[in-house]
């Protein structure tokens, strides 16, 4: 038999070429997507080192002639930016802690307990998840006003401690725990709270980490609610503080971009460290519904 004319040789070569083409197209799409995702961040980084004239020049300036490190210093001059960062950190810590506790308890109830109307109540929870957050702004504001919490730190995090998505996410994790483990705990005399706290909760650590990372992102980037409930710059989070850097007639874009970059670095660092847990947690929400 002549070399190069083995049976099926042409089909094998065609399959390899087709596979190579598919991989090439996939990589091109991923690279284009990466450019669209990371492009704004690189533009923000470049602008933060420019002069005001460079930031508004036409055509745009991508690489500044002389990096303006003073833009980062200007963020903290004349504005309580450091205090706003502290407010954001404290509000985020309180919100995430409360959200994890409430969501894990509610998720445990919906996943492991039996009571009349459980499915109907869970559907209502999911329906609330579909409602835009803006619908709740007025009731939240009236509640904070009635409690005398306007222009205060608790007003920033109290409404965000309750999440339908968080309840749904933790429910999915609790449903992955084998029933035999819960039955063994009951046989050993554990009550319902001990089963939740000592047995179930430690087994859902990946879900807790994933929910915490998502909640940190929600809290850190929240803008509308802080602008509504707080008008004191010393009580604002950094998201609302950045909005005040925009002037009515003139906005110093390099300083604004420097402040936005400083504000985003903690969230970026947290995501890089815990990204595998977040991806795993989001993937689990679609399992065993």
C-alpha positions as CSV (number, residue, x, y, z in Angstrom):
1,X,0.0,0.0,0.0
2,X,1.4,3.4,-1.0
3,X,2.4,5.6,1.9
4,X,0.1,8.7,2.5
5,X,-3.0,6.9,1.1
6,X,-4.0,4.9,4.1
7,X,-7.8,4.3,4.5
8,X,-9.4,7.1,6.5
9,X,-6.3,9.3,6.2
10,X,-8.1,12.2,4.5
11,X,-11.0,12.2,7.0
12,X,-8.5,12.2,9.9
13,X,-6.7,15.2,8.4
14,X,-10.0,17.0,7.8
15,X,-11.1,16.3,11.4
16,X,-7.8,17.8,12.7
17,X,-8.1,20.8,10.5
18,X,-11.7,21.3,11.6
19,X,-10.7,21.0,15.3
20,X,-7.9,23.5,14.8
21,X,-10.3,25.9,13.1
22,X,-12.8,25.7,15.9
23,X,-10.1,26.3,18.5
24,X,-8.8,29.3,16.6
25,X,-12.2,30.8,16.3
26,X,-12.8,30.2,20.0
27,X,-9.5,31.9,20.9
28,X,-10.2,34.9,18.7
29,X,-13.7,35.4,20.3
30,X,-12.2,35.1,23.8
31,X,-9.4,37.6,22.9
32,X,-11.9,40.1,21.5
33,X,-14.1,39.6,24.7
34,X,-11.0,40.2,26.9
35,X,-10.2,43.4,25.0
36,X,-13.7,44.7,25.6
37,X,-13.6,43.7,29.3
38,X,-10.1,45.0,30.2
39,X,-10.1,48.0,27.8
40,X,-12.1,50.3,30.1
41,X,-9.8,49.5,33.0
42,X,-6.7,50.2,31.0
43,X,-8.2,53.5,29.8
44,X,-9.0,54.4,33.4
45,X,-5.5,53.6,34.5
46,X,-4.0,55.7,31.7
47,X,-6.4,58.7,32.4
48,X,-5.5,58.6,36.1
49,X,-1.9,59.6,35.2
50,X,-2.8,62.3,32.6
51,X,-3.1,66.0,32.9
52,X,-6.6,67.5,32.5
53,X,-5.6,68.8,29.0
54,X,-4.5,65.3,27.9
55,X,-7.7,63.7,29.3
56,X,-9.9,65.9,27.0
57,X,-7.6,66.1,24.0
58,X,-8.7,65.1,20.6
59,X,-7.5,62.7,19.3
60,X,-7.3,60.9,22.7
61,X,-4.1,60.5,24.5
62,X,-3.3,56.9,25.5
63,X,0.1,57.3,27.1
64,X,0.7,60.5,29.1
65,X,3.8,62.5,28.4
66,X,4.6,62.7,32.1
67,X,2.8,60.6,34.7
68,X,0.9,62.8,37.2
69,X,1.2,61.0,40.5
70,X,-0.3,64.0,42.1
71,X,-3.8,63.0,40.9
72,X,-3.9,60.3,43.5
73,X,-2.9,62.7,46.2
74,X,-5.6,65.2,45.0
75,X,-8.2,62.5,45.6
76,X,-7.6,62.8,49.3
77,X,-7.4,66.7,49.4
78,X,-10.5,68.7,50.1
79,X,-12.7,65.6,50.2
80,X,-13.2,63.1,53.0
81,X,-12.1,60.3,50.7
82,X,-10.3,58.3,53.3
83,X,-13.3,58.5,55.6
84,X,-15.6,57.3,52.8
85,X,-13.3,54.3,52.2
86,X,-13.6,53.5,55.9
87,X,-17.4,53.9,55.7
88,X,-17.5,51.6,52.7
89,X,-15.4,48.9,54.4
90,X,-17.5,49.0,57.6
91,X,-20.8,49.0,55.8
92,X,-19.6,46.2,53.5
93,X,-18.4,44.1,56.5
94,X,-21.8,44.5,58.3
95,X,-23.9,43.9,55.2
96,X,-22.0,40.8,54.2
97,X,-22.0,39.3,57.7
98,X,-25.8,39.9,58.1
99,X,-26.5,38.7,54.6
100,X,-24.6,35.4,55.1
101,X,-26.3,34.7,58.4
102,X,-29.8,35.5,57.2
103,X,-29.4,33.8,53.8
104,X,-27.8,30.6,55.3
105,X,-30.6,30.3,57.9
106,X,-33.4,30.8,55.3
107,X,-31.6,28.5,52.8
108,X,-31.3,25.8,55.5
109,X,-35.0,26.1,56.3
110,X,-36.1,25.8,52.7
111,X,-33.7,23.0,51.9
112,X,-33.9,20.7,55.0
113,X,-37.1,21.4,56.9
114,X,-40.7,20.4,56.0
115,X,-43.6,22.6,56.8
116,X,-46.9,23.6,55.1
117,X,-46.6,26.2,52.4
118,X,-42.9,25.9,52.0
119,X,-42.9,25.7,48.2
120,X,-45.3,28.6,47.9
121,X,-43.2,30.7,50.2
122,X,-40.1,29.9,48.2
123,X,-41.8,30.9,45.0
124,X,-42.6,34.2,46.6
125,X,-38.9,34.6,47.5
126,X,-37.9,34.0,43.9
127,X,-40.6,36.5,42.7
128,X,-39.1,39.2,44.9
129,X,-35.7,38.4,43.4
130,X,-37.1,39.4,40.0
131,X,-38.4,42.8,41.1
132,X,-36.0,45.7,40.3
133,X,-34.2,47.1,43.4
134,X,-35.4,50.6,42.5
135,X,-39.0,49.6,43.5
136,X,-37.9,49.2,47.1
137,X,-36.1,52.5,47.4
138,X,-39.1,54.4,48.8
139,X,-40.2,51.8,51.4
140,X,-36.6,51.5,52.5
141,X,-36.2,55.3,52.8
142,X,-39.5,55.5,54.8
143,X,-38.3,52.7,57.1
144,X,-34.9,54.4,57.7
145,X,-36.6,57.7,58.3
146,X,-39.0,56.2,60.8
147,X,-36.1,54.6,62.6
148,X,-34.2,57.9,62.7
149,X,-31.3,56.4,60.7
150,X,-31.0,58.8,57.8
151,X,-27.4,60.0,57.4
152,X,-26.0,57.1,59.4
153,X,-23.8,54.1,58.7
154,X,-26.6,51.5,59.5
155,X,-28.8,53.0,56.8
156,X,-26.2,51.9,54.3
157,X,-26.2,48.2,55.1
158,X,-29.5,47.3,56.8
159,X,-31.7,46.9,53.7
160,X,-28.9,44.9,51.9
161,X,-28.7,42.3,54.6
162,X,-31.8,40.5,53.1
163,X,-31.3,38.8,49.7
164,X,-33.6,36.4,47.8
165,X,-30.7,35.4,45.6
166,X,-28.6,34.6,48.7
167,X,-31.3,32.5,50.1
168,X,-31.7,30.6,46.8
169,X,-27.9,30.1,46.5
170,X,-27.5,28.7,50.1
171,X,-30.6,26.5,49.6
172,X,-28.9,24.9,46.6
173,X,-25.7,24.2,48.7
174,X,-27.7,22.7,51.6
175,X,-29.6,20.4,49.2
176,X,-26.2,18.9,48.1
177,X,-25.6,17.5,51.7
178,X,-26.6,13.8,51.8
179,X,-29.6,13.1,54.0
180,X,-27.7,10.4,55.8
181,X,-25.5,13.0,57.5
182,X,-28.5,14.8,58.9
183,X,-30.1,11.6,60.0
184,X,-27.0,10.5,61.8
185,X,-26.8,13.8,63.6
186,X,-30.4,13.4,64.7
187,X,-29.7,9.9,66.0
188,X,-26.8,11.3,68.0
189,X,-29.3,13.7,69.7
190,X,-28.5,17.0,67.8
191,X,-31.3,19.5,67.7
192,X,-32.1,21.6,64.6
193,X,-29.8,24.5,65.4
194,X,-26.9,22.2,66.2
195,X,-27.5,20.4,62.8
196,X,-27.5,23.8,61.1
197,X,-24.5,25.3,62.9
198,X,-22.2,22.3,63.5
199,X,-23.0,20.0,60.6
200,X,-24.5,21.8,57.7
201,X,-22.8,25.2,57.8
202,X,-19.2,23.8,57.8
203,X,-20.1,21.7,54.7
204,X,-21.2,24.7,52.7
205,X,-18.1,26.9,53.2
206,X,-17.6,27.2,49.4
207,X,-21.1,28.6,49.1
208,X,-20.6,31.0,51.9
209,X,-17.3,32.3,50.4
210,X,-19.0,32.7,47.0
211,X,-22.0,34.5,48.4
212,X,-19.6,36.7,50.5
213,X,-17.6,37.7,47.4
214,X,-20.8,38.6,45.5
215,X,-22.2,40.5,48.4
216,X,-18.9,42.5,48.8
217,X,-19.2,43.5,45.1
218,X,-22.8,44.5,45.5
219,X,-22.2,46.6,48.6
220,X,-18.9,48.2,47.4
221,X,-20.5,49.3,44.1
222,X,-23.9,50.3,45.4
223,X,-24.6,53.9,44.3
224,X,-28.3,54.8,44.1
225,X,-29.2,53.9,47.7
226,X,-26.3,55.7,49.4
227,X,-27.1,58.8,47.4
228,X,-30.8,58.7,48.5
229,X,-30.3,57.9,52.2
230,X,-27.1,60.0,52.9
231,X,-26.3,63.6,52.0
232,X,-23.5,64.1,54.4
233,X,-20.1,63.6,52.7
234,X,-18.6,62.3,56.0
235,X,-21.3,59.5,56.1
236,X,-21.2,58.6,52.4
237,X,-19.5,55.4,51.0
238,X,-16.8,55.8,48.4
239,X,-19.2,55.1,45.5
240,X,-21.3,58.1,46.4
241,X,-18.2,60.1,47.2
242,X,-16.8,59.6,43.7
243,X,-20.1,60.9,42.3
244,X,-19.5,64.2,44.2
245,X,-16.1,64.6,42.4
246,X,-18.0,65.4,39.2
247,X,-18.5,69.2,39.0
248,X,-21.5,71.0,37.5
249,X,-19.5,72.7,34.8
250,X,-16.1,71.0,34.9
251,X,-15.0,67.5,36.0
252,X,-11.3,66.8,36.6
253,X,-11.3,63.4,34.9
254,X,-7.8,62.3,35.9
255,X,-8.5,62.9,39.6
256,X,-11.9,61.1,39.2
257,X,-10.3,58.1,37.5
258,X,-7.6,58.0,40.1
259,X,-10.2,57.9,42.9
260,X,-12.2,55.2,41.0
261,X,-9.1,53.1,40.6
262,X,-8.2,53.3,44.3
263,X,-11.8,52.4,45.2
264,X,-11.9,49.4,42.9
265,X,-8.6,47.8,44.0
266,X,-9.9,46.1,47.1
267,X,-12.7,44.4,45.2
268,X,-10.3,43.3,42.4
269,X,-8.0,41.8,45.0
270,X,-10.8,39.9,46.8
271,X,-12.1,38.6,43.5
272,X,-8.6,37.3,42.4
273,X,-8.1,35.5,45.7
274,X,-11.6,33.9,45.9
275,X,-12.6,33.6,42.2
276,X,-12.5,29.8,42.2
277,X,-15.0,29.7,45.1
278,X,-17.3,32.2,43.5
279,X,-17.4,30.3,40.2
280,X,-18.1,27.1,42.0
281,X,-20.8,28.7,44.0
282,X,-22.6,30.2,41.1
283,X,-22.3,26.9,39.2
284,X,-24.0,25.1,42.1
285,X,-27.0,27.3,42.0
286,X,-28.2,25.5,38.9
287,X,-27.8,22.1,40.4
288,X,-30.6,20.0,41.9
289,X,-33.4,22.6,42.0
